């Protein structure tokens, strides 16, 4: 199991990192988009129904699952908080 994860991690890094270990320009665009789509950009995970105002458990579960995907890829790429903040600044 750990070997399969490591192989996926290496493959992802080959696709997205340059020779110095930094995200390529294209990878920065994709990771920033993934962060926004997965709502890992500071938006709350808890979602409320627009009609009732109550917590929407299905929408909350979807948001949490998306966030989990981003967190996995962030770990696999070993992105630090500084890179994440810079991606956030680029979106503005």
Backbone atoms as SQL, in Angstrom:
CREATE TABLE atoms (id INTEGER PRIMARY KEY, chain TEXT, resi INTEGER, resn TEXT, atom TEXT, x REAL, y REAL, z REAL);
INSERT INTO atoms VALUES
  (1, 'A', 1, 'UNK', 'N', 0.829, -1.190, 0.000),
  (2, 'A', 1, 'UNK', 'CA', 0.000, 0.000, 0.000),
  (3, 'A', 1, 'UNK', 'C', 0.876, 1.258, 0.000),
  (4, 'A', 2, 'UNK', 'N', 1.851, 1.312, 0.901),
  (5, 'A', 2, 'UNK', 'CA', 2.717, 2.494, 0.971),
  (6, 'A', 2, 'UNK', 'C', 3.514, 2.656, -0.316),
  (7, 'A', 3, 'UNK', 'N', 3.892, 1.557, -0.938),
  (8, 'A', 3, 'UNK', 'CA', 4.648, 1.625, -2.178),
  (9, 'A', 3, 'UNK', 'C', 3.797, 2.221, -3.289),
  (10, 'A', 4, 'UNK', 'N', 2.542, 1.841, -3.378),
  (11, 'A', 4, 'UNK', 'CA', 1.655, 2.385, -4.405),
  (12, 'A', 4, 'UNK', 'C', 1.469, 3.892, -4.206),
  (13, 'A', 5, 'UNK', 'N', 1.302, 4.315, -2.971),
  (14, 'A', 5, 'UNK', 'CA', 1.175, 5.745, -2.684),
  (15, 'A', 5, 'UNK', 'C', 2.444, 6.470, -3.098),
  (16, 'A', 6, 'UNK', 'N', 3.591, 5.923, -2.757),
  (17, 'A', 6, 'UNK', 'CA', 4.870, 6.550, -3.082),
  (18, 'A', 6, 'UNK', 'C', 5.043, 6.657, -4.596),
  (19, 'A', 7, 'UNK', 'N', 4.654, 5.622, -5.325),
  (20, 'A', 7, 'UNK', 'CA', 4.744, 5.665, -6.785),
  (21, 'A', 7, 'UNK', 'C', 3.844, 6.754, -7.353),
  (22, 'A', 8, 'UNK', 'N', 2.648, 6.905, -6.805),
  (23, 'A', 8, 'UNK', 'CA', 1.733, 7.959, -7.257),
  (24, 'A', 8, 'UNK', 'C', 2.292, 9.330, -6.914),
  (25, 'A', 9, 'UNK', 'N', 2.896, 9.439, -5.745),
  (26, 'A', 9, 'UNK', 'CA', 3.495, 10.697, -5.318),
  (27, 'A', 9, 'UNK', 'C', 4.631, 11.090, -6.268),
  (28, 'A', 10, 'UNK', 'N', 5.472, 10.163, -6.607),
  (29, 'A', 10, 'UNK', 'CA', 6.581, 10.430, -7.519),
  (30, 'A', 10, 'UNK', 'C', 6.059, 10.823, -8.892),
  (31, 'A', 11, 'UNK', 'N', 5.040, 10.109, -9.386),
  (32, 'A', 11, 'UNK', 'CA', 4.458, 10.422, -10.691),
  (33, 'A', 11, 'UNK', 'C', 3.864, 11.828, -10.702),
  (34, 'A', 12, 'UNK', 'N', 3.145, 12.184, -9.654),
  (35, 'A', 12, 'UNK', 'CA', 2.553, 13.516, -9.570),
  (36, 'A', 12, 'UNK', 'C', 3.639, 14.588, -9.531),
  (37, 'A', 13, 'UNK', 'N', 4.685, 14.327, -8.801),
  (38, 'A', 13, 'UNK', 'CA', 5.777, 15.298, -8.718),
  (39, 'A', 13, 'UNK', 'C', 6.488, 15.458, -10.059),
  (40, 'A', 14, 'UNK', 'N', 6.663, 14.354, -10.799),
  (41, 'A', 14, 'UNK', 'CA', 7.278, 14.446, -12.123),
  (42, 'A', 14, 'UNK', 'C', 6.440, 15.306, -13.064),
  (43, 'A', 15, 'UNK', 'N', 5.130, 15.208, -12.933),
  (44, 'A', 15, 'UNK', 'CA', 4.228, 15.960, -13.805),
  (45, 'A', 15, 'UNK', 'C', 4.153, 17.438, -13.461),
  (46, 'A', 16, 'UNK', 'N', 4.391, 17.789, -12.208),
  (47, 'A', 16, 'UNK', 'CA', 4.086, 19.146, -11.767),
  (48, 'A', 16, 'UNK', 'C', 5.278, 19.972, -11.290),
  (49, 'A', 17, 'UNK', 'N', 6.386, 19.351, -10.978),
  (50, 'A', 17, 'UNK', 'CA', 7.514, 20.092, -10.405),
  (51, 'A', 17, 'UNK', 'C', 8.655, 20.227, -11.405),
  (52, 'A', 18, 'UNK', 'N', 9.358, 21.343, -11.314),
  (53, 'A', 18, 'UNK', 'CA', 10.542, 21.535, -12.161),
  (54, 'A', 18, 'UNK', 'C', 11.757, 20.897, -11.490),
  (55, 'A', 19, 'UNK', 'N', 12.915, 21.078, -12.068),
  (56, 'A', 19, 'UNK', 'CA', 14.147, 20.476, -11.555),
  (57, 'A', 19, 'UNK', 'C', 14.545, 20.953, -10.174),
  (58, 'A', 20, 'UNK', 'N', 14.018, 22.114, -9.760),
  (59, 'A', 20, 'UNK', 'CA', 14.336, 22.655, -8.436),
  (60, 'A', 20, 'UNK', 'C', 13.276, 22.295, -7.389),
  (61, 'A', 21, 'UNK', 'N', 12.255, 21.556, -7.796),
  (62, 'A', 21, 'UNK', 'CA', 11.205, 21.165, -6.856),
  (63, 'A', 21, 'UNK', 'C', 10.090, 22.175, -6.711),
  (64, 'A', 22, 'UNK', 'N', 10.054, 23.157, -7.601),
  (65, 'A', 22, 'UNK', 'CA', 8.987, 24.155, -7.574),
  (66, 'A', 22, 'UNK', 'C', 7.902, 23.786, -8.580),
  (67, 'A', 23, 'UNK', 'N', 6.688, 24.210, -8.309),
  (68, 'A', 23, 'UNK', 'CA', 5.603, 23.984, -9.254),
  (69, 'A', 23, 'UNK', 'C', 5.907, 24.683, -10.570),
  (70, 'A', 24, 'UNK', 'N', 5.647, 24.001, -11.671),
  (71, 'A', 24, 'UNK', 'CA', 5.779, 24.654, -12.973),
  (72, 'A', 24, 'UNK', 'C', 4.658, 25.680, -13.108),
  (73, 'A', 25, 'UNK', 'N', 4.771, 26.534, -14.101),
  (74, 'A', 25, 'UNK', 'CA', 3.743, 27.559, -14.320),
  (75, 'A', 25, 'UNK', 'C', 2.380, 26.916, -14.534),
  (76, 'A', 26, 'UNK', 'N', 2.330, 25.899, -15.378),
  (77, 'A', 26, 'UNK', 'CA', 1.061, 25.208, -15.644),
  (78, 'A', 26, 'UNK', 'C', 0.521, 24.534, -14.391),
  (79, 'A', 27, 'UNK', 'N', 1.407, 23.933, -13.608),
  (80, 'A', 27, 'UNK', 'CA', 0.976, 23.275, -12.372),
  (81, 'A', 27, 'UNK', 'C', 0.411, 24.291, -11.388),
  (82, 'A', 28, 'UNK', 'N', 1.008, 25.485, -11.315),
  (83, 'A', 28, 'UNK', 'CA', 0.495, 26.533, -10.420),
  (84, 'A', 28, 'UNK', 'C', -0.930, 26.909, -10.813),
  (85, 'A', 29, 'UNK', 'N', -1.187, 27.008, -12.101),
  (86, 'A', 29, 'UNK', 'CA', -2.534, 27.330, -12.579),
  (87, 'A', 29, 'UNK', 'C', -3.511, 26.233, -12.168),
  (88, 'A', 30, 'UNK', 'N', -3.131, 24.981, -12.398),
  (89, 'A', 30, 'UNK', 'CA', -4.022, 23.865, -12.077),
  (90, 'A', 30, 'UNK', 'C', -4.232, 23.696, -10.578),
  (91, 'A', 31, 'UNK', 'N', -3.176, 23.822, -9.793),
  (92, 'A', 31, 'UNK', 'CA', -3.307, 23.663, -8.343),
  (93, 'A', 31, 'UNK', 'C', -4.162, 24.790, -7.763),
  (94, 'A', 32, 'UNK', 'N', -3.980, 26.002, -8.266),
  (95, 'A', 32, 'UNK', 'CA', -4.809, 27.121, -7.795),
  (96, 'A', 32, 'UNK', 'C', -6.273, 26.877, -8.133),
  (97, 'A', 33, 'UNK', 'N', -6.533, 26.363, -9.339),
  (98, 'A', 33, 'UNK', 'CA', -7.914, 26.057, -9.718),
  (99, 'A', 33, 'UNK', 'C', -8.483, 24.932, -8.861),
  (100, 'A', 34, 'UNK', 'N', -7.678, 23.904, -8.617),
  (101, 'A', 34, 'UNK', 'CA', -8.132, 22.786, -7.781),
  (102, 'A', 34, 'UNK', 'C', -8.445, 23.268, -6.366),
  (103, 'A', 35, 'UNK', 'N', -7.574, 24.148, -5.841),
  (104, 'A', 35, 'UNK', 'CA', -7.803, 24.671, -4.498),
  (105, 'A', 35, 'UNK', 'C', -9.137, 25.405, -4.422),
  (106, 'A', 36, 'UNK', 'N', -9.435, 26.216, -5.425),
  (107, 'A', 36, 'UNK', 'CA', -10.698, 26.954, -5.431),
  (108, 'A', 36, 'UNK', 'C', -11.880, 26.002, -5.607),
  (109, 'A', 37, 'UNK', 'N', -11.774, 25.060, -6.555),
  (110, 'A', 37, 'UNK', 'CA', -12.863, 24.119, -6.795),
  (111, 'A', 37, 'UNK', 'C', -13.134, 23.244, -5.580),
  (112, 'A', 38, 'UNK', 'N', -12.072, 22.841, -4.904),
  (113, 'A', 38, 'UNK', 'CA', -12.205, 21.975, -3.729),
  (114, 'A', 38, 'UNK', 'C', -12.509, 22.768, -2.461),
  (115, 'A', 39, 'UNK', 'N', -12.682, 24.065, -2.609),
  (116, 'A', 39, 'UNK', 'CA', -13.024, 24.959, -1.512),
  (117, 'A', 39, 'UNK', 'C', -12.008, 24.883, -0.375),
  (118, 'A', 40, 'UNK', 'N', -10.734, 24.792, -0.772),
  (119, 'A', 40, 'UNK', 'CA', -9.647, 24.782, 0.200),
  (120, 'A', 40, 'UNK', 'C', -9.028, 26.163, 0.294),
  (121, 'A', 41, 'UNK', 'N', -9.793, 27.162, -0.106),
  (122, 'A', 41, 'UNK', 'CA', -9.295, 28.536, -0.162),
  (123, 'A', 41, 'UNK', 'C', -9.827, 29.394, 0.977),
  (124, 'A', 42, 'UNK', 'N', -10.185, 28.762, 2.075),
  (125, 'A', 42, 'UNK', 'CA', -10.624, 29.510, 3.252),
  (126, 'A', 42, 'UNK', 'C', -12.127, 29.545, 3.457),
  (127, 'A', 43, 'UNK', 'N', -12.880, 29.091, 2.460),
  (128, 'A', 43, 'UNK', 'CA', -14.333, 29.053, 2.631),
  (129, 'A', 43, 'UNK', 'C', -14.702, 27.960, 3.638),
  (130, 'A', 44, 'UNK', 'N', -15.744, 28.183, 4.414),
  (131, 'A', 44, 'UNK', 'CA', -16.135, 27.164, 5.400),
  (132, 'A', 44, 'UNK', 'C', -16.644, 25.893, 4.726),
  (133, 'A', 45, 'UNK', 'N', -16.388, 24.763, 5.366),
  (134, 'A', 45, 'UNK', 'CA', -16.835, 23.472, 4.839),
  (135, 'A', 45, 'UNK', 'C', -18.323, 23.278, 5.125),
  (136, 'A', 46, 'UNK', 'N', -18.795, 23.800, 6.228),
  (137, 'A', 46, 'UNK', 'CA', -20.208, 23.629, 6.580),
  (138, 'A', 46, 'UNK', 'C', -21.056, 24.474, 5.638),
  (139, 'A', 47, 'UNK', 'N', -22.035, 23.830, 5.014),
  (140, 'A', 47, 'UNK', 'CA', -22.911, 24.504, 4.050),
  (141, 'A', 47, 'UNK', 'C', -24.328, 24.569, 4.606),
  (142, 'A', 48, 'UNK', 'N', -24.996, 25.649, 4.286),
  (143, 'A', 48, 'UNK', 'CA', -26.356, 25.873, 4.768),
  (144, 'A', 48, 'UNK', 'C', -27.325, 25.890, 3.602),
  (145, 'A', 49, 'UNK', 'N', -28.534, 25.425, 3.847),
  (146, 'A', 49, 'UNK', 'CA', -29.585, 25.443, 2.836),
  (147, 'A', 49, 'UNK', 'C', -30.005, 26.884, 2.570),
  (148, 'A', 50, 'UNK', 'N', -30.068, 27.284, 1.306),
  (149, 'A', 50, 'UNK', 'CA', -30.498, 28.647, 1.006),
  (150, 'A', 50, 'UNK', 'C', -31.982, 28.876, 1.302),
  (151, 'A', 51, 'UNK', 'N', -32.755, 27.801, 1.367),
  (152, 'A', 51, 'UNK', 'CA', -34.189, 27.960, 1.619),
  (153, 'A', 51, 'UNK', 'C', -34.540, 27.921, 3.096),
  (154, 'A', 52, 'UNK', 'N', -33.911, 27.017, 3.859),
  (155, 'A', 52, 'UNK', 'CA', -34.271, 26.874, 5.268),
  (156, 'A', 52, 'UNK', 'C', -33.270, 27.527, 6.214),
  (157, 'A', 53, 'UNK', 'N', -32.045, 27.711, 5.754),
  (158, 'A', 53, 'UNK', 'CA', -30.997, 28.255, 6.615),
  (159, 'A', 53, 'UNK', 'C', -30.375, 27.207, 7.525),
  (160, 'A', 54, 'UNK', 'N', -30.880, 25.976, 7.471),
  (161, 'A', 54, 'UNK', 'CA', -30.339, 24.891, 8.290),
  (162, 'A', 54, 'UNK', 'C', -29.087, 24.317, 7.624),
  (163, 'A', 55, 'UNK', 'N', -28.271, 23.645, 8.414),
  (164, 'A', 55, 'UNK', 'CA', -27.093, 22.981, 7.855),
  (165, 'A', 55, 'UNK', 'C', -27.562, 21.936, 6.855),
  (166, 'A', 56, 'UNK', 'N', -26.948, 21.947, 5.676),
  (167, 'A', 56, 'UNK', 'CA', -27.248, 20.971, 4.625),
  (168, 'A', 56, 'UNK', 'C', -26.204, 19.862, 4.713),
  (169, 'A', 57, 'UNK', 'N', -26.586, 18.685, 5.242),
  (170, 'A', 57, 'UNK', 'CA', -25.589, 17.634, 5.461),
  (171, 'A', 57, 'UNK', 'C', -24.988, 17.087, 4.164),
  (172, 'A', 58, 'UNK', 'N', -25.764, 17.032, 3.095),
  (173, 'A', 58, 'UNK', 'CA', -25.243, 16.504, 1.833),
  (174, 'A', 58, 'UNK', 'C', -24.233, 17.489, 1.236),
  (175, 'A', 59, 'UNK', 'N', -24.587, 18.767, 1.177),
  (176, 'A', 59, 'UNK', 'CA', -23.669, 19.774, 0.646),
  (177, 'A', 59, 'UNK', 'C', -22.411, 19.878, 1.504),
  (178, 'A', 60, 'UNK', 'N', -22.558, 19.720, 2.817),
  (179, 'A', 60, 'UNK', 'CA', -21.410, 19.756, 3.713),
  (180, 'A', 60, 'UNK', 'C', -20.494, 18.571, 3.455),
  (181, 'A', 61, 'UNK', 'N', -21.078, 17.383, 3.238),
  (182, 'A', 61, 'UNK', 'CA', -20.279, 16.187, 2.944),
  (183, 'A', 61, 'UNK', 'C', -19.544, 16.332, 1.620),
  (184, 'A', 62, 'UNK', 'N', -20.200, 16.895, 0.621),
  (185, 'A', 62, 'UNK', 'CA', -19.557, 17.117, -0.675),
  (186, 'A', 62, 'UNK', 'C', -18.386, 18.080, -0.519),
  (187, 'A', 63, 'UNK', 'N', -18.596, 19.173, 0.205),
  (188, 'A', 63, 'UNK', 'CA', -17.530, 20.158, 0.415),
  (189, 'A', 63, 'UNK', 'C', -16.355, 19.536, 1.172),
  (190, 'A', 64, 'UNK', 'N', -16.644, 18.718, 2.165),
  (191, 'A', 64, 'UNK', 'CA', -15.575, 18.074, 2.941),
  (192, 'A', 64, 'UNK', 'C', -14.803, 17.081, 2.066),
  (193, 'A', 65, 'UNK', 'N', -15.507, 16.352, 1.206),
  (194, 'A', 65, 'UNK', 'CA', -14.843, 15.388, 0.323),
  (195, 'A', 65, 'UNK', 'C', -13.944, 16.104, -0.678),
  (196, 'A', 66, 'UNK', 'N', -14.419, 17.217, -1.226),
  (197, 'A', 66, 'UNK', 'CA', -13.589, 17.984, -2.155),
  (198, 'A', 66, 'UNK', 'C', -12.333, 18.486, -1.450),
  (199, 'A', 67, 'UNK', 'N', -12.499, 18.960, -0.238),
  (200, 'A', 67, 'UNK', 'CA', -11.360, 19.472, 0.529),
  (201, 'A', 67, 'UNK', 'C', -10.355, 18.355, 0.781),
  (202, 'A', 68, 'UNK', 'N', -10.852, 17.173, 1.047),
  (203, 'A', 68, 'UNK', 'CA', -9.974, 16.029, 1.291),
  (204, 'A', 68, 'UNK', 'C', -9.119, 15.717, 0.065),
  (205, 'A', 69, 'UNK', 'N', -9.701, 15.855, -1.129),
  (206, 'A', 69, 'UNK', 'CA', -8.952, 15.615, -2.365),
  (207, 'A', 69, 'UNK', 'C', -7.804, 16.618, -2.490),
  (208, 'A', 70, 'UNK', 'N', -8.103, 17.896, -2.273),
  (209, 'A', 70, 'UNK', 'CA', -7.053, 18.913, -2.360),
  (210, 'A', 70, 'UNK', 'C', -5.956, 18.643, -1.327),
  (211, 'A', 71, 'UNK', 'N', -6.358, 18.320, -0.109),
  (212, 'A', 71, 'UNK', 'CA', -5.379, 18.055, 0.955),
  (213, 'A', 71, 'UNK', 'C', -4.470, 16.884, 0.594),
  (214, 'A', 72, 'UNK', 'N', -5.030, 15.855, -0.042),
  (215, 'A', 72, 'UNK', 'CA', -4.224, 14.700, -0.447),
  (216, 'A', 72, 'UNK', 'C', -3.155, 15.128, -1.448),
  (217, 'A', 73, 'UNK', 'N', -3.570, 15.868, -2.484),
  (218, 'A', 73, 'UNK', 'CA', -2.607, 16.285, -3.499),
  (219, 'A', 73, 'UNK', 'C', -1.598, 17.294, -2.943),
  (220, 'A', 74, 'UNK', 'N', -2.040, 18.115, -2.025),
  (221, 'A', 74, 'UNK', 'CA', -1.107, 19.058, -1.394),
  (222, 'A', 74, 'UNK', 'C', -0.033, 18.281, -0.617),
  (223, 'A', 75, 'UNK', 'N', -0.442, 17.226, 0.094),
  (224, 'A', 75, 'UNK', 'CA', 0.528, 16.389, 0.823),
  (225, 'A', 75, 'UNK', 'C', 1.460, 15.676, -0.153),
  (226, 'A', 76, 'UNK', 'N', 0.880, 15.142, -1.241),
  (227, 'A', 76, 'UNK', 'CA', 1.699, 14.404, -2.205),
  (228, 'A', 76, 'UNK', 'C', 2.748, 15.316, -2.849),
  (229, 'A', 77, 'UNK', 'N', 2.387, 16.570, -3.075),
  (230, 'A', 77, 'UNK', 'CA', 3.324, 17.519, -3.660),
  (231, 'A', 77, 'UNK', 'C', 4.215, 18.183, -2.621),
  (232, 'A', 78, 'UNK', 'N', 3.897, 17.949, -1.360),
  (233, 'A', 78, 'UNK', 'CA', 4.637, 18.552, -0.245),
  (234, 'A', 78, 'UNK', 'C', 4.619, 20.081, -0.351),
  (235, 'A', 79, 'UNK', 'N', 3.453, 20.639, -0.678),
  (236, 'A', 79, 'UNK', 'CA', 3.318, 22.097, -0.773),
  (237, 'A', 79, 'UNK', 'C', 3.271, 22.686, 0.621),
  (238, 'A', 80, 'UNK', 'N', 4.076, 23.688, 0.840),
  (239, 'A', 80, 'UNK', 'CA', 4.046, 24.332, 2.141),
  (240, 'A', 80, 'UNK', 'C', 3.039, 25.488, 2.132),
  (241, 'A', 81, 'UNK', 'N', 2.815, 26.042, 3.286),
  (242, 'A', 81, 'UNK', 'CA', 1.828, 27.113, 3.447),
  (243, 'A', 81, 'UNK', 'C', 2.198, 28.342, 2.623),
  (244, 'A', 82, 'UNK', 'N', 3.485, 28.624, 2.498),
  (245, 'A', 82, 'UNK', 'CA', 3.937, 29.781, 1.722),
  (246, 'A', 82, 'UNK', 'C', 3.505, 29.667, 0.262),
  (247, 'A', 83, 'UNK', 'N', 3.676, 28.483, -0.327),
  (248, 'A', 83, 'UNK', 'CA', 3.254, 28.265, -1.722),
  (249, 'A', 83, 'UNK', 'C', 1.748, 28.415, -1.829),
  (250, 'A', 84, 'UNK', 'N', 1.024, 27.852, -0.872),
  (251, 'A', 84, 'UNK', 'CA', -0.433, 27.940, -0.878),
  (252, 'A', 84, 'UNK', 'C', -0.896, 29.398, -0.809),
  (253, 'A', 85, 'UNK', 'N', -0.261, 30.195, 0.030),
  (254, 'A', 85, 'UNK', 'CA', -0.613, 31.615, 0.152),
  (255, 'A', 85, 'UNK', 'C', -0.315, 32.348, -1.150),
  (256, 'A', 86, 'UNK', 'N', 0.818, 32.050, -1.761),
  (257, 'A', 86, 'UNK', 'CA', 1.160, 32.702, -3.028),
  (258, 'A', 86, 'UNK', 'C', 0.177, 32.337, -4.133),
  (259, 'A', 87, 'UNK', 'N', -0.289, 31.106, -4.156),
  (260, 'A', 87, 'UNK', 'CA', -1.296, 30.727, -5.140),
  (261, 'A', 87, 'UNK', 'C', -2.566, 31.524, -4.907),
  (262, 'A', 88, 'UNK', 'N', -2.895, 31.725, -3.663),
  (263, 'A', 88, 'UNK', 'CA', -4.084, 32.504, -3.303),
  (264, 'A', 88, 'UNK', 'C', -3.935, 33.931, -3.794),
  (265, 'A', 89, 'UNK', 'N', -2.746, 34.514, -3.642),
  (266, 'A', 89, 'UNK', 'CA', -2.501, 35.883, -4.078),
  (267, 'A', 89, 'UNK', 'C', -2.602, 36.009, -5.597),
  (268, 'A', 90, 'UNK', 'N', -2.169, 34.987, -6.325),
  (269, 'A', 90, 'UNK', 'CA', -2.210, 35.018, -7.776),
  (270, 'A', 90, 'UNK', 'C', -3.648, 35.027, -8.298),
  (271, 'A', 91, 'UNK', 'N', -4.559, 34.436, -7.542),
  (272, 'A', 91, 'UNK', 'CA', -5.950, 34.384, -7.977),
  (273, 'A', 91, 'UNK', 'C', -6.617, 35.747, -7.923),
  (274, 'A', 92, 'UNK', 'N', -6.136, 36.618, -7.047),
  (275, 'A', 92, 'UNK', 'CA', -6.776, 37.917, -6.834),
  (276, 'A', 92, 'UNK', 'C', -6.632, 38.832, -8.032);
